Amino acid sequence: MITDLSTHLLIITLCVLLLGWNPYGNNFILLANGKSSSSCVNILSKPFIPDLTPTLRNPLRGFASYEDTYETFTFPQSLEYRYFPLNVLMNSMNNFTFSNTQNNNRDNLEKYLNDVKKRKRQAILRVYLDYPNCCPDGTYNTGVPSFLFQGQNAVTLTPYTEYGGGQSPDYSNERLVSALEAFIQKLGQHYDGDTRIAYIQVGLLGYWGEWHTYPNTNQMAPLSTRWRVLTAFYNAFNVTKILVSQDSMQYFCPPLGNVAFPSIGFHDDAFTDATYSGTTPQDYYFYNRLQSRIPDLNKFLTQNSTNAKVGAVIGGELYPSNQAKIFKSGWTGQNFKIVFRERIKTSVDEYQRALNASVLLGYAFTVNDISLCNATSTSMNLKLNLQNIGSAPFPYPNITLLVSLRNGTLTSDTILSTQSVNIIGVTPSTGVQTFSLNFQWSSSYGVKYSPQVLLRLQSKHVPSEIPIAFAVKGAPTDGSPFVALEDRVQVSNQDTQPEVSKSSTQPNTSPKVSTKTSPKTSRGVNNGQASLAVSDRKQQGPLATFVCVVMLLLLFF
């Protein structure tokens, strides 16, 4: 029997060391973590660097060009904007010409949408009745269908001189309002959910379809007409997102709790002119109108995966007189730190400033890090931390993260398993969201190393030809999968030390793997060794236990 106190302590310490020892160097990893052998300990972990640059051409966001300038407009974009007069789309109450072949096909809506798709873009559409100083031939042409000027209760026009002049229709005319309702219903039947279209603006009423006739306010449509037009759009479109001019708010827009059209958003047709001011706000500024009428903008903009009638979008037109100068050095105007935040650099040229601004408009999904644990030859657990570092939620109720496992070797390239997760709930206001996935596959694949992890983003509201890139440094932009985890760990034989294998089948399209973490964490110096503590302890356990028992017997006898 050993009676010396210091010897007692030494023996107890040696027992602890033996039971916690890992021959590969991760001393005390199990005991220090308080984890049992069944714990999920990372064997590979990889952080990523957030970067908005790959998202420049992402769909449903950013700056859009006018359709007439698409051939010369080389700015990265996924959207095009186009007006159509109603009279080229509607010949009578029951005759609609969406495939009109007149005027050199310019007004052929179907052809235009097909051309947009070929350009790997989506369209923003607005139909109008009255476009001041219209049209391409230099003369004014009304957008009112000709049949409405014939017969009883014909539509009348009121001329005006503002904005180059035009003719405002009588928006209280019942034939006109009924025709608008019929057109909206047919438009919805043909195009609701059409992925060639990003958004449809309500238009139709007011100058340019912007829901105002300023300064001739007596020419504007009465409240009853505005209500009927909004109701028709709301009923006709269950998928495609609809926006109405923010000028509608000077006439009608109750608080969010009583909004009759929660899926109809707003567009600001004077963006950067009457949008926001932190020092001298005005009640007619877009931002102030929204705040006063819709207290919870996050709620108003957040999509619902089970109800397409919830969740609106916000857009607008960069004020025409500012378009040529806003990104020049020395330009002064409204303070837009709240819009573009402070990521815009000041020591870059005009084009780069425009890129910086465009990339901040809309959603941007980044992967903060990815971790692999409990990998065997037939299963694996995976954890991903995702975040939307953009300025808005994804605009439609479906955005899917596809996670695929590839058993890539020199002789084969097999997808073992794929899982999909709807990440619509990842918004700028929710911060980092964690997704834990469990994968299983057949032993017939003969997996020797943990599979590579491939990530994709896709949405049923976006054509498959248009890729959605991650906001991660080095992420691909051509639609190819993002190889998020390329290094691999041997898993077919847990009784031997795993070795990390560098894949030679795919180029590294993402930042280099970092398998080192702080020694203060539970992952040790090399994450690949953390899982070894479980399997190695099976080998050392009986011997270590026997030695400790002998020592403890000496301690008390």
Secondary structure, 3 states (H helix, E strand, C coil): CCCCHHHHHHHHHHHHHHHHCCCCCCCCHHHHHCCCCCCCCEEEEEECCECCHHHCCCCCCCCEEEHHHCCCCCCCCCEEEEEEEHHHCEEECCEECCCCCCHHHCCCHHHHHHHHHHCCCEEEEEEECCCCCCCCCCCCCCCCCHHHHCCCCCCCEEEECHHHCEEEECCCCHHHHHHHHHHHHHHHHHHCCCCCEEEEECCCCCHHHCCCCCCCHHHCCCHHHHHHHHHHHHHHCCCCEEEEEHHHHHCCCCCHHHCCCCCEEEEEEEECCCCCCCCCCCCCCHHHHHHHHCCCHHHHHCCCCCCCCCCCCEEEEECHHHHCCCCCCCCCCCCCHHHHCCCCCCCCCHHHHHHHHHHCCCCCEEEEEEEEECCCCCEEEEEEEEEECCCCCCCCCCCEEEEEEEEECCCCEEEEEEEEEECCCCCCCCCCEEEEEEEECCHHHCCCECCEEEEEEECCCCCCCCCECCCECCCCCCCCCEEEECCEEECCCCCCCCCEECCCCCCCCCCCCCCCCCCCCCCCCCHHHHCHHHHHHHHHHHHHHHHHHHHHHHHHC
